[in-house]
Amino acid sequence: AVAVIVTIGNPTEGASRASLETWILVAAVLGPALALCLVASRGWSGQASAMSMAVVSGALWGLFAVLTKTVVHRLDVTSLAGVLE
């Protein structure tokens, strides 16, 4: 998830958040890929199922980290009102 965001978002100094278009593209790429992993994990057993679920978990934790960074930056720069913009 983080690799997709960094590649597509092309981060630059001073830009702490991605555009709406970037988030839509990330959702369009990650959503189906992670859904496919979840469906595949139900059909598989053992290590293959565990690996598929680990991919989903890792991607979602990476996405969570990026979203948390954005919210914390907004809180630091503005206030709670800035997060709700």
LUMMAR-995835 format. One line per field, with one value per residue: residue number from 1; y negated, z, x of N, C-alpha, C in turn. Coordinates in Angstrom, 3 decimals. Atoms other than C-alpha are relative to their C-alpha. Example, Ala and Ser with C-alpha at 12.3 -4.5 7.8 and 13.67 -1.06 7.14 Angstrom:
n <- c(1, 2) $
n.yy <- c(1.190, 1.190) $
n.zz <- c(0.000, -0.060) $
n.xx <- c(0.890, -0.820) $
ca.yy <- c(4.500, 1.060) $
ca.zz <- c(7.800, 7.140) $
ca.xx <- c(12.300, 13.670) $
c.yy <- c(-1.200, -1.090) $
c.zz <- c(0.000, 0.730) $
c.xx <- c(0.900, -0.770) $
***
This chain:
n <- c(1, 2, 3, 4, 5, 6, 7, 8, 9, 10, 11, 12, 13, 14, 15, 16, 17, 18, 19, 20, 21, 22, 23, 24, 25, 26, 27, 28, 29, 30, 31, 32, 33, 34, 35, 36, 37, 38, 39, 40, 41, 42, 43, 44, 45, 46, 47, 48, 49, 50, 51, 52, 53, 54, 55, 56, 57, 58, 59, 60, 61, 62, 63, 64, 65, 66, 67, 68, 69, 70, 71, 72, 73, 74, 75, 76, 77, 78, 79, 80, 81, 82, 83, 84, 85) $
n.yy <- c(1.188, 1.176, 0.096, 0.532, 1.411, 0.761, 0.011, 0.762, 1.325, 0.806, 0.972, 1.042, 0.709, 0.978, -0.546, -1.046, -0.859, -0.305, 0.571, -0.902, -0.888, -1.027, -0.943, -0.778, -0.968, -0.996, -0.847, -0.791, -1.045, -0.871, -0.612, -1.302, -0.921, -0.541, -0.830, -1.259, -0.750, -0.534, -1.087, -1.115, -0.616, -0.874, -1.219, -0.708, -0.361, -0.066, 1.115, 0.885, 0.856, 0.899, 0.985, 0.918, 0.876, 0.847, 1.063, 0.949, 0.664, 0.901, 1.130, 0.866, 0.695, 1.051, 1.055, 0.618, 0.842, 1.208, 0.821, 0.529, 1.072, 1.172, 0.561, 0.575, 1.239, 1.009, 0.412, 0.790, 1.264, 0.830, -0.381, -0.981, 0.565, -0.235, -1.387, -0.146, 0.730) $
n.zz <- c(0.000, -0.079, 1.270, 0.997, -0.303, 0.272, 1.440, 0.688, -0.592, 0.288, -1.088, 0.098, -1.256, -0.297, 0.282, -1.007, 0.278, 1.408, 0.573, 0.065, 1.148, -0.423, -0.875, 0.836, 0.729, -0.977, -0.315, 1.189, 0.158, -1.173, -0.330, 0.654, -0.301, -1.351, 0.033, 0.634, -1.002, -0.994, 0.623, 0.196, -1.288, -0.407, 0.795, -0.303, -1.409, -0.446, 0.195, 1.078, -0.574, -0.959, 0.752, 0.618, -1.061, -0.422, 1.004, -0.275, -1.265, 0.188, 0.836, -0.769, -1.019, 0.709, 0.308, -1.286, -0.397, 0.826, -0.409, -1.330, 0.164, 0.514, -1.062, -1.027, 0.551, -0.010, -1.389, -0.401, 0.726, -0.220, -1.241, 0.296, 1.073, 1.259, 0.406, 0.464, 1.256) $
n.xx <- c(0.828, -0.857, -0.725, 0.936, 0.244, -1.223, -0.229, 1.041, 0.134, -1.172, -0.094, -1.008, -0.193, 1.044, 1.331, 0.173, 1.144, 0.230, 1.218, 1.150, -0.211, -0.950, 0.698, 0.927, -0.816, -0.458, 1.157, 0.321, -1.017, -0.079, 1.289, 0.182, -1.106, 0.183, 1.210, -0.397, -0.768, 0.935, 0.765, -0.927, -0.331, 1.109, -0.059, -1.230, -0.176, -1.387, -0.924, 0.452, 1.041, -0.647, -0.778, 0.957, 0.506, -1.119, -0.121, 1.086, -0.295, -1.134, 0.411, 0.894, -0.800, -0.730, 0.962, 0.334, -1.135, 0.013, 1.144, -0.288, -0.980, 0.710, 0.843, -0.869, -0.548, 1.067, 0.192, -1.155, -0.027, 1.183, 0.673, 1.040, 0.823, -0.688, 0.206, 1.378, 0.203) $
ca.yy <- c(0.000, -2.445, -1.622, -2.322, -5.625, -6.743, -5.772, -7.269, -10.210, -11.402, -13.050, -16.331, -18.440, -20.499, -18.359, -16.308, -14.847, -13.273, -14.622, -13.144, -11.714, -9.862, -8.326, -7.271, -5.590, -3.859, -2.590, -1.424, 0.549, 1.875, 2.545, 5.278, 6.725, 7.100, 8.414, 11.037, 12.044, 12.435, 14.549, 16.667, 17.234, 18.741, 21.266, 22.218, 23.828, 23.900, 21.730, 20.365, 19.049, 17.585, 15.864, 14.365, 12.999, 11.679, 9.718, 8.126, 7.364, 5.838, 3.678, 2.388, 1.608, -0.323, -2.274, -2.920, -4.301, -6.737, -7.912, -8.321, -10.420, -12.760, -13.190, -13.793, -16.379, -18.179, -18.187, -19.571, -22.308, -23.449, -21.854, -19.452, -21.802, -21.328, -17.579, -18.013, -20.189) $
ca.zz <- c(0.000, 0.909, -2.270, -4.394, -2.627, -2.880, -6.546, -7.652, -5.264, -6.197, -2.812, -2.743, 0.056, 1.704, 0.435, 3.378, 1.806, -1.459, -3.786, -4.058, -7.465, -5.903, -3.207, -5.822, -7.849, -4.755, -3.856, -7.439, -7.414, -3.846, -3.417, -6.052, -5.315, -1.599, -2.263, -4.573, -1.827, 0.650, -1.755, -2.563, 1.118, 1.613, -1.147, -0.029, 3.182, 5.219, 4.292, 1.083, 2.964, 5.706, 3.168, 1.373, 4.631, 5.571, 2.308, 3.075, 6.655, 5.669, 2.956, 5.285, 8.038, 5.504, 4.398, 8.035, 8.687, 5.781, 6.831, 10.450, 9.363, 7.441, 10.365, 12.864, 10.563, 10.226, 14.004, 14.445, 11.836, 12.534, 15.214, 15.484, 13.209, 10.527, 10.493, 9.888, 6.770) $
ca.xx <- c(0.000, 2.735, 4.684, 1.609, 0.954, 4.582, 4.835, 1.535, 1.520, 5.027, 5.646, 7.536, 8.920, 6.220, 3.336, 2.083, -1.035, -2.060, -4.690, -8.163, -7.240, -4.320, -6.523, -9.094, -6.354, -4.958, -8.443, -9.006, -5.749, -5.718, -9.438, -9.791, -6.340, -7.066, -10.574, -9.067, -6.618, -9.484, -11.526, -8.479, -7.721, -11.163, -10.552, -7.081, -5.927, -2.775, 0.171, -1.352, -4.384, -2.213, 0.042, -2.932, -4.336, -0.872, -0.713, -4.088, -3.085, 0.252, -1.286, -3.989, -1.455, 0.621, -2.430, -3.347, 0.148, -0.105, -3.564, -2.445, 0.540, -1.760, -4.147, -1.334, 0.228, -3.106, -3.535, -0.039, -0.425, -3.950, -6.087, -8.984, -10.942, -8.272, -8.769, -12.482, -11.974) $
c.yy <- c(-1.246, -0.175, -0.574, -1.487, -0.840, -0.096, -0.894, -1.436, -0.938, -1.075, -1.003, -0.705, -1.055, 0.493, 1.179, 0.899, 0.155, -0.635, 1.042, 0.993, 1.136, 1.039, 0.857, 1.068, 1.105, 0.958, 0.901, 1.136, 0.985, 0.722, 1.364, 1.006, 0.636, 0.866, 1.362, 0.868, 0.619, 1.165, 1.224, 0.702, 0.911, 1.328, 0.842, 0.404, -0.023, -1.257, -0.975, -0.963, -1.015, -1.087, -1.029, -0.988, -0.935, -1.152, -1.068, -0.788, -1.011, -1.228, -0.958, -0.734, -1.116, -1.175, -0.754, -0.946, -1.304, -0.919, -0.628, -1.155, -1.278, -0.661, -0.665, -1.305, -1.111, -0.484, -0.911, -1.394, -0.890, 0.262, 1.083, -0.504, 0.229, 1.406, 0.170, -0.751, 0.911) $
c.zz <- c(0.000, -1.313, -1.093, 0.223, -0.330, -1.499, -0.723, 0.498, -0.291, 1.067, -0.227, 1.342, 0.172, -0.278, 0.931, -0.267, -1.495, -0.462, 0.007, -1.143, 0.355, 0.870, -0.784, -0.762, 0.925, 0.347, -1.178, -0.212, 1.166, 0.305, -0.645, 0.325, 1.373, 0.083, -0.622, 0.971, 1.049, -0.554, -0.179, 1.314, 0.495, -0.744, 0.279, 1.462, 0.323, -0.274, -1.079, 0.507, 0.961, -0.716, -0.654, 1.024, 0.505, -0.976, 0.242, 1.269, -0.148, -0.818, 0.775, 1.110, -0.629, -0.336, 1.264, 0.451, -0.785, 0.407, 1.373, -0.081, -0.475, 1.089, 1.074, -0.497, 0.021, 1.422, 0.461, -0.629, 0.363, 1.367, -0.361, -1.127, -1.365, -0.518, -0.619, -1.293, -1.116) $
c.xx <- c(0.869, 0.760, -0.888, -0.212, 1.224, 0.244, -0.997, -0.049, 1.155, 0.205, 1.130, 0.097, -1.086, -1.404, -0.228, -1.199, -0.197, -1.306, -1.115, 0.168, 0.955, -0.685, -0.989, 0.765, 0.510, -1.138, -0.354, 0.992, -0.043, -1.310, -0.199, 1.107, -0.168, -1.252, 0.309, 0.799, -0.923, -0.806, 0.891, 0.310, -1.112, 0.033, 1.226, 0.025, 1.487, 0.792, -0.456, -1.065, 0.603, 0.792, -0.913, -0.558, 1.103, 0.219, -1.055, 0.304, 1.136, -0.362, -0.890, 0.742, 0.823, -0.892, -0.391, 1.114, 0.022, -1.144, 0.239, 0.992, -0.681, -0.821, 0.857, 0.618, -1.046, -0.267, 1.130, -0.030, -1.176, -0.602, -0.994, -0.892, 0.645, -0.181, -1.379, -0.281, -0.406) $
***
